[in-house]
Amino acid sequence: MSSPEVLTVRRLAMGLFVEYLGETNTDHLMVGIDDPPPVCDRQWYGHPGVIWEPAMQHVQVTWVGLEETVASFGVGYSCDSRHFYGALGVISAAE
């Protein structure tokens, strides 16, 4: 398995396919009382998604199976001082 290509500011674009490079967790999966349950129950390393808001300091991703959770509509990712998004890797549509 090769190392994932970490997203950089230069590649940032709406509709870009990405994967989550952080640890598997359930911290960001808060669902409101009347909201439908998510299709899956956690975000894992390698979880696929697509960028829907490419704001440089608050990139937002729609994660597969988590479309109705805070992970997709509230959590954003910022770049570091070298313009890398360490928690996001670039993938192809096929992946």
C-alpha distances in whole Angstrom, upper triangle without the diagonal:
4,7,9,12,15,18,21,25,25,22,24,26,27,25,22,19,17,15,16,14,17,18,19,22,26,28,28,28,32,34,38,40,41,38,36,33,29,28,25,26,23,20,17,14,12,16,17,20,22,24,28,29,28,30,29,30,29,26,27,24,25,22,22,24,26,28,31,30,30,26,27,31,31,28,27,25,26,25,25,28,25,25,21,20,18,18,17,14,15,13,15,18,16,13
4,6,9,12,15,18,22,21,19,21,23,25,23,20,17,15,14,15,13,16,18,19,23,26,28,28,29,33,35,38,41,42,38,37,34,30,29,26,27,24,21,18,14,13,16,16,19,21,22,26,27,26,28,27,27,27,25,25,23,24,22,22,25,26,28,31,30,30,26,27,30,30,27,26,23,24,22,23,25,22,22,18,18,16,16,15,12,13,12,14,17,16,13
4,7,9,12,15,19,19,17,19,21,23,22,18,16,14,12,13,11,14,16,18,21,24,26,25,27,30,33,36,39,40,37,35,33,29,28,25,26,23,19,16,13,11,15,16,18,19,20,24,25,23,25,23,24,24,22,23,21,23,21,22,24,25,27,30,28,28,24,25,28,28,24,23,20,21,19,19,21,19,18,15,15,12,13,12,9,11,11,14,17,17,14
4,6,9,12,16,16,14,16,18,19,18,15,13,10,9,10,8,12,14,16,19,22,24,23,24,28,30,33,37,37,34,33,30,27,26,23,24,21,17,15,11,9,12,12,14,16,17,20,21,20,22,20,21,21,18,19,17,19,17,18,21,22,23,26,25,25,21,21,24,24,21,20,17,18,16,17,20,17,16,13,12,10,11,9,6,7,8,11,14,15,12
4,6,9,13,13,11,13,15,17,17,13,12,10,10,11,10,14,17,19,22,24,25,24,26,29,31,34,38,38,34,34,32,28,27,25,26,23,19,17,14,12,14,14,15,15,15,19,20,17,20,18,19,19,17,18,17,19,18,19,23,23,24,27,26,25,21,21,24,24,21,19,16,16,14,15,18,15,13,10,10,10,11,9,5,6,8,11,14,15,13
4,6,10,11,10,11,14,16,16,13,12,9,9,10,8,12,15,17,20,22,23,21,24,27,29,32,35,36,33,32,30,27,26,24,25,21,18,16,13,12,14,14,14,14,14,18,17,15,17,15,16,16,14,15,15,18,17,19,22,22,23,25,24,23,19,19,22,21,18,16,13,13,11,12,14,12,10,7,6,6,8,6,4,6,9,13,16,18,15
4,7,8,6,7,10,13,13,10,10,8,9,10,10,13,17,19,21,23,23,21,23,26,28,31,34,35,31,31,30,26,26,24,25,22,18,17,15,13,14,13,13,12,11,14,14,11,13,11,13,13,11,13,12,16,16,18,22,21,21,24,23,21,18,18,19,19,17,14,11,11,9,11,13,11,9,6,5,7,8,6,5,6,9,12,15,17,16
4,5,5,6,10,13,15,12,13,11,13,14,14,16,20,22,24,26,25,23,26,28,30,33,37,37,34,34,33,29,29,28,28,25,21,21,18,17,18,17,16,15,13,16,15,11,12,10,12,13,11,14,15,18,19,21,25,24,24,26,25,23,20,20,21,21,18,15,12,10,8,9,11,9,6,5,6,9,11,9,9,9,13,15,18,21,19
4,5,5,9,12,14,12,14,13,16,16,16,18,22,24,25,27,26,24,26,28,30,33,36,37,34,34,33,30,30,29,30,27,23,23,21,20,20,19,17,15,13,15,13,9,10,7,10,12,10,14,15,18,20,23,26,24,24,26,25,23,21,20,21,20,18,14,11,10,7,10,11,9,6,7,8,11,13,11,12,12,15,17,20,23,21
4,6,9,12,14,12,15,14,17,18,18,21,25,27,28,30,29,27,29,32,33,36,39,39,36,36,35,32,32,31,32,29,25,25,23,21,22,20,19,16,14,16,15,11,12,10,13,15,13,16,17,20,22,24,28,27,26,29,28,26,24,22,23,23,21,18,15,14,11,13,14,11,8,9,11,14,16,13,13,12,15,17,19,22,21
4,6,10,11,8,11,11,14,16,16,19,23,25,26,28,28,25,27,30,31,34,37,37,34,34,33,29,29,28,29,26,23,23,21,18,19,17,15,13,11,14,13,10,12,11,14,15,12,14,14,17,19,21,24,24,23,26,26,24,22,20,21,22,20,16,14,14,12,15,16,14,10,10,10,13,14,11,11,9,12,13,15,18,17
4,7,9,7,10,10,13,15,16,18,22,24,25,26,25,23,24,27,28,30,34,34,31,31,30,27,27,26,27,25,21,22,20,18,18,16,14,11,8,11,10,6,9,8,11,11,9,11,12,15,16,19,22,21,20,23,23,21,19,17,18,18,17,13,12,11,10,14,15,14,10,10,10,13,13,11,11,10,13,14,15,19,18
4,6,6,9,11,14,16,18,20,24,25,26,27,26,23,25,27,28,30,33,33,29,29,29,26,26,26,27,25,22,22,21,19,18,16,13,10,7,8,8,6,9,10,13,13,9,11,11,13,16,18,21,20,19,22,22,21,19,16,17,18,17,14,13,14,14,17,19,18,14,14,13,16,16,13,13,11,13,14,14,18,18
4,6,9,11,14,16,19,21,24,24,25,25,25,22,23,25,25,27,31,30,26,26,26,23,23,24,25,24,21,22,21,19,18,15,11,8,5,5,6,6,9,11,14,13,9,9,9,11,14,16,19,18,16,19,19,19,17,14,14,16,16,14,14,15,16,20,22,21,17,17,15,18,17,14,14,12,14,14,14,17,18
4,6,9,13,15,18,20,23,23,24,25,25,22,22,25,25,27,30,29,26,25,25,22,21,22,24,22,19,20,20,17,16,12,9,6,5,6,9,9,13,15,17,15,12,11,9,10,12,13,17,17,15,18,19,19,17,14,15,17,17,15,15,17,18,22,24,23,19,18,16,19,17,14,14,11,12,11,10,14,14
4,6,10,13,15,18,21,22,23,24,24,22,22,25,26,28,32,31,27,27,26,23,22,22,23,21,18,19,18,15,14,11,9,6,5,8,10,9,13,14,16,15,11,11,9,11,12,14,17,17,16,19,20,20,17,15,16,18,17,15,14,16,16,19,22,20,17,15,13,16,15,11,10,8,8,8,9,12,12
4,7,10,13,16,19,19,21,22,23,20,21,24,24,27,30,30,26,25,24,20,19,19,21,19,16,16,15,12,11,7,6,4,7,10,12,12,16,16,18,16,13,12,9,10,10,11,15,15,15,18,19,19,16,14,16,18,17,15,15,17,17,20,23,21,18,16,14,15,13,10,9,6,5,6,6,9,9
4,7,9,12,15,16,18,19,20,18,19,22,23,26,29,29,26,25,23,20,19,18,19,16,13,13,11,9,8,6,5,6,7,11,13,12,15,15,16,15,11,11,8,10,9,11,14,14,15,18,18,17,14,13,16,17,15,13,12,14,15,17,20,19,16,13,11,12,10,6,5,4,5,8,9,11,9
4,6,9,12,12,14,16,18,16,17,20,22,25,28,29,25,24,22,18,17,16,17,14,10,9,8,5,5,4,6,8,10,13,15,15,17,17,18,16,13,12,9,11,9,10,13,13,15,18,17,17,13,13,16,17,14,14,12,15,15,18,21,20,17,14,11,11,8,6,5,6,7,10,11,12,9
4,6,8,9,11,13,14,13,14,18,20,23,27,27,24,23,21,17,17,15,15,12,8,7,5,5,5,7,8,10,11,15,16,15,17,17,17,15,12,12,10,11,9,11,13,13,14,17,15,15,11,12,15,15,12,12,11,13,14,16,20,19,17,14,10,9,6,5,6,9,10,13,15,16,13
4,7,9,12,15,15,15,17,20,23,26,29,30,27,26,24,20,20,18,17,14,10,8,5,6,8,10,12,14,14,18,18,18,19,18,17,16,14,14,13,15,13,15,17,16,18,21,18,18,14,15,18,18,14,14,12,14,14,15,18,17,16,12,10,7,5,5,6,10,11,15,17,18,14
4,7,9,12,12,12,15,18,21,24,27,29,26,25,23,20,20,17,16,12,9,7,6,8,9,12,13,16,16,19,19,19,20,19,17,16,15,15,14,16,13,16,17,16,18,20,17,16,13,15,18,17,13,13,11,13,14,15,18,18,17,14,11,8,5,8,10,13,15,19,20,21,18
4,6,10,11,12,14,17,20,24,26,28,25,25,22,19,19,16,14,10,8,6,6,9,10,14,15,18,19,22,22,22,23,22,21,19,18,18,16,17,15,16,17,16,19,20,18,17,14,16,19,18,15,16,14,17,18,18,22,22,21,17,15,12,9,12,13,17,18,21,22,23,19
4,7,9,11,12,15,18,21,24,25,23,22,19,16,16,13,11,7,6,4,6,9,9,13,15,18,19,22,23,23,24,24,23,21,19,18,16,17,13,14,15,14,17,18,16,15,12,15,18,18,15,17,16,19,20,21,25,25,24,20,17,15,12,13,15,18,18,21,22,22,19
4,6,8,9,12,15,18,21,23,20,20,17,14,16,12,9,6,6,7,9,12,11,15,16,19,20,22,22,23,24,24,22,20,19,17,16,16,14,15,15,13,16,17,14,13,11,14,17,16,13,16,16,19,21,22,25,26,25,22,18,16,13,15,17,20,21,24,24,25,22
4,6,6,8,11,15,17,19,17,16,13,12,14,11,7,5,7,9,12,15,13,16,17,20,20,21,22,24,24,25,23,20,20,17,16,16,13,15,13,11,15,14,11,11,9,13,15,14,13,16,17,20,22,24,28,28,27,24,20,19,15,17,20,22,23,25,25,26,23
4,6,7,11,14,17,19,17,18,15,14,16,14,11,9,9,12,14,17,15,18,18,20,20,21,21,23,23,23,21,18,18,16,16,16,15,17,16,13,15,15,11,10,9,13,14,12,11,14,15,18,21,22,26,27,25,23,20,18,15,17,20,23,24,27,27,28,25
4,6,9,12,15,17,15,16,14,12,14,13,10,8,8,12,14,16,14,16,15,17,17,18,18,20,20,21,18,15,15,13,13,13,12,14,13,10,12,12,8,6,5,9,10,9,8,11,13,16,19,21,25,26,24,22,18,17,14,16,19,21,22,25,25,26,24
4,6,10,13,14,12,12,10,8,11,10,7,7,8,12,15,17,14,16,15,17,18,18,19,21,22,23,21,18,17,15,14,13,11,13,11,8,10,9,6,6,6,9,11,10,10,13,16,19,22,24,28,29,27,25,21,20,17,18,20,22,23,25,24,26,23
4,7,10,12,10,11,10,10,13,12,10,10,12,16,19,20,17,19,18,20,20,20,20,23,23,25,22,19,19,16,16,15,14,16,14,10,12,10,6,6,8,11,11,10,11,15,18,21,24,26,30,31,29,27,23,23,20,21,24,26,26,28,28,29,27
4,7,8,6,8,7,8,12,12,11,12,14,18,21,22,19,20,19,21,21,20,21,24,24,26,24,21,21,17,17,15,15,16,13,10,11,8,6,7,10,11,11,12,13,17,20,23,27,29,33,34,32,30,26,26,22,23,26,27,28,29,28,29,28
4,6,5,8,9,11,15,16,14,16,18,21,25,26,22,23,22,23,23,22,22,26,26,28,26,22,23,20,19,18,18,19,16,13,13,10,9,9,13,14,13,13,15,19,22,25,29,31,35,36,34,32,29,29,25,26,29,30,31,32,31,32,31
4,6,8,10,12,16,17,16,18,20,24,27,29,25,26,25,26,27,25,26,29,30,32,30,26,27,23,23,21,21,21,18,16,16,13,12,13,16,17,17,17,19,23,26,29,33,35,39,40,38,36,32,32,29,30,32,34,34,35,34,35,34
4,7,9,12,15,17,17,19,21,25,28,29,26,26,25,26,26,25,26,29,30,32,31,27,27,23,23,21,21,21,18,16,15,12,12,14,17,17,16,17,20,24,27,30,34,36,40,41,39,37,33,34,30,30,33,34,34,35,33,34,33
4,6,9,12,14,14,16,18,22,25,26,22,22,21,22,23,21,23,26,27,29,28,24,24,20,19,17,17,17,14,12,12,8,9,11,14,14,13,15,17,21,24,27,31,34,37,38,35,34,30,30,27,27,29,30,30,31,29,30,29
4,6,9,12,12,15,17,20,24,24,21,21,20,21,23,21,23,27,28,30,29,25,25,21,19,16,16,15,12,11,11,8,9,12,14,14,15,16,19,22,25,29,32,34,38,39,36,34,30,31,27,27,29,29,29,29,27,28,27
4,7,8,8,12,14,17,21,22,18,19,18,21,22,22,23,27,28,30,29,25,24,20,19,16,14,14,10,9,10,8,8,12,13,14,15,16,18,21,24,27,31,33,37,37,35,33,29,29,25,25,27,28,27,28,26,27,25
4,5,6,9,11,14,18,18,14,15,15,17,19,19,21,24,25,27,26,23,21,18,15,13,11,10,6,6,7,6,7,10,10,11,13,15,15,19,21,25,28,30,34,34,32,29,25,25,22,21,23,24,23,24,22,23,22
4,7,9,11,14,17,17,13,14,14,17,19,19,22,24,27,28,28,24,22,19,16,13,11,9,5,6,8,9,10,13,13,13,15,17,18,21,22,26,29,31,35,35,32,30,26,26,22,21,22,23,22,22,20,21,19
4,6,8,10,14,14,11,12,13,16,19,20,22,24,26,28,27,24,22,19,16,13,10,8,5,6,10,11,10,13,12,13,16,17,17,20,21,25,27,29,33,33,31,28,24,23,20,19,21,22,20,22,20,20,18
4,7,10,13,15,12,14,15,18,20,21,23,25,27,28,27,23,22,19,17,15,12,11,8,8,11,11,10,12,11,13,16,17,16,19,20,24,27,29,32,33,31,28,24,23,19,19,21,23,22,24,23,23,21
4,6,10,12,9,12,13,17,18,20,21,23,24,25,24,21,19,17,15,14,10,11,9,8,12,12,10,11,9,12,15,15,14,17,17,21,23,25,29,29,27,24,21,19,16,16,18,20,20,22,21,22,19
4,7,9,6,9,10,14,15,17,19,20,22,22,21,18,16,14,12,11,8,9,9,8,11,13,11,11,8,10,14,14,12,14,14,18,20,22,26,26,24,21,17,16,12,12,14,16,16,19,19,19,16
4,6,5,9,11,15,17,19,21,21,23,23,22,20,18,16,14,14,10,11,12,11,15,17,14,15,12,14,17,17,15,16,16,19,20,22,25,25,23,20,17,15,11,12,13,15,15,18,18,18,15
4,6,9,12,15,17,20,21,21,23,22,22,20,18,17,14,15,12,13,14,14,17,19,17,17,14,15,19,19,16,17,15,18,18,20,23,22,21,17,15,12,9,10,10,13,13,16,17,17,14
4,6,9,13,15,18,20,20,22,22,22,20,17,16,13,14,11,11,13,14,16,19,18,18,14,15,19,20,17,17,16,18,19,20,24,23,21,17,14,13,10,9,8,10,10,12,14,14,10
4,7,10,13,16,18,18,21,21,21,19,16,14,11,11,7,7,10,10,13,15,14,15,12,12,16,17,15,15,15,18,19,21,25,24,22,18,15,14,11,10,10,11,11,13,13,14,10
4,7,10,13,16,16,19,20,20,18,15,13,9,9,6,6,9,10,12,15,15,16,12,12,15,17,15,15,15,18,19,22,25,24,21,18,15,15,12,10,9,9,8,10,10,11,8
4,7,9,12,13,16,17,18,15,12,10,6,5,4,6,9,9,9,13,13,14,11,9,12,14,13,13,13,16,18,21,24,23,20,18,15,15,12,10,10,10,9,11,10,12,10
4,6,9,10,14,15,17,14,10,9,5,5,7,8,12,12,11,14,15,15,12,10,12,14,13,13,13,16,17,20,23,22,19,17,14,16,14,10,11,10,10,10,9,12,12
4,6,6,10,12,13,11,7,6,4,6,9,11,14,13,12,15,15,15,12,10,11,13,12,10,11,13,14,18,21,20,17,15,12,15,13,10,11,10,12,13,12,16,15
4,6,9,12,14,11,8,6,6,6,10,12,15,14,11,14,14,14,12,9,9,12,12,11,12,14,16,20,23,23,19,18,15,18,16,13,15,14,15,16,15,18,18
4,6,9,10,8,6,5,7,9,13,16,18,16,14,16,16,14,13,10,10,11,11,9,10,12,14,18,20,20,17,16,14,17,16,14,16,15,17,18,18,21,21
4,6,8,7,5,7,9,12,14,17,20,18,17,19,19,17,15,13,13,13,13,10,10,10,11,15,17,17,13,13,12,15,14,12,14,13,16,17,18,21,21
4,6,5,5,8,11,14,17,20,23,20,19,20,20,17,16,14,13,13,12,9,9,9,10,14,16,16,13,14,12,16,15,14,16,16,19,21,21,25,24
4,6,6,10,13,16,18,22,24,22,21,23,22,19,18,16,16,15,14,10,8,7,7,10,12,13,9,10,10,13,14,13,15,16,19,21,22,26,24
4,6,10,13,16,18,22,24,22,21,22,20,17,16,16,15,13,11,8,7,4,6,9,11,13,10,11,10,13,13,13,16,17,21,23,24,27,26
4,6,10,13,15,19,21,18,17,18,17,14,13,12,11,10,8,4,5,5,9,12,14,16,13,13,10,13,12,12,16,17,20,22,23,26,24
4,7,10,12,16,18,16,15,17,16,14,12,10,11,10,8,5,5,7,9,12,15,16,12,12,9,12,11,10,13,13,16,18,19,22,20
4,7,9,13,15,13,11,13,12,10,9,7,7,8,6,5,7,10,12,16,19,19,16,15,12,14,12,11,13,14,16,18,18,21,19
4,6,9,12,10,9,12,11,10,8,6,8,9,8,8,9,12,14,18,21,21,18,16,12,14,11,9,12,12,13,15,15,17,16
4,7,9,7,6,9,9,10,8,5,7,10,10,11,12,16,18,21,25,25,21,19,16,17,14,12,14,14,14,15,14,17,15
4,6,5,6,9,9,10,7,6,9,12,11,12,13,17,19,22,25,25,22,20,16,17,13,12,13,13,13,15,13,15,14
4,6,6,10,11,13,10,9,12,15,14,16,17,20,22,25,29,28,25,23,19,19,16,14,15,15,14,14,13,14,12
4,6,8,9,12,10,10,13,15,15,17,19,23,25,28,31,31,28,26,22,22,18,17,18,19,17,18,16,17,15
4,6,5,8,7,6,9,12,12,14,16,20,23,25,29,29,27,24,20,20,17,16,18,19,18,19,18,19,18
4,6,8,8,5,8,11,12,14,16,20,23,26,29,30,27,25,21,22,18,17,19,19,19,20,18,19,18
4,7,8,7,7,10,12,15,18,22,25,28,31,32,29,27,23,24,20,20,22,22,22,23,21,23,22
4,5,6,7,8,9,13,16,19,23,25,29,30,27,25,21,22,18,18,21,22,22,24,22,24,22
4,5,5,5,6,10,13,16,20,22,26,27,25,23,19,20,16,17,20,21,22,24,23,25,24
4,6,6,5,8,11,14,18,20,24,25,22,20,16,17,13,13,16,18,19,21,20,22,20
4,6,6,9,11,15,18,21,24,25,22,20,16,18,14,13,16,17,18,19,18,21,19
4,6,8,12,15,18,22,25,26,23,21,18,19,17,16,19,20,21,22,21,24,22
4,6,10,13,17,20,23,24,21,20,17,18,16,16,19,20,22,24,24,26,25
4,7,10,14,16,20,21,19,17,14,15,12,13,16,18,20,22,22,25,23
4,7,10,13,17,18,15,14,11,12,10,11,14,16,18,21,21,24,22
4,7,10,13,14,12,10,7,9,7,8,12,14,17,20,21,23,21
4,7,10,11,9,8,6,9,9,10,13,15,19,22,23,26,24
4,7,8,5,5,5,7,9,10,12,14,18,21,23,26,23
4,5,5,6,7,8,11,12,14,16,20,23,26,28,26
4,5,8,10,11,14,15,17,19,23,26,28,31,29
4,6,9,10,14,14,15,17,21,24,26,29,27
4,7,9,12,12,13,14,18,21,23,26,24
4,6,9,9,10,12,15,18,21,23,21
4,6,6,8,10,14,17,19,22,19
4,6,8,11,14,18,20,22,19
4,7,10,13,17,19,20,17
4,7,10,13,15,17,14
4,7,10,13,14,12
4,7,10,12,10
4,7,8,6
4,5,5
4,5
4
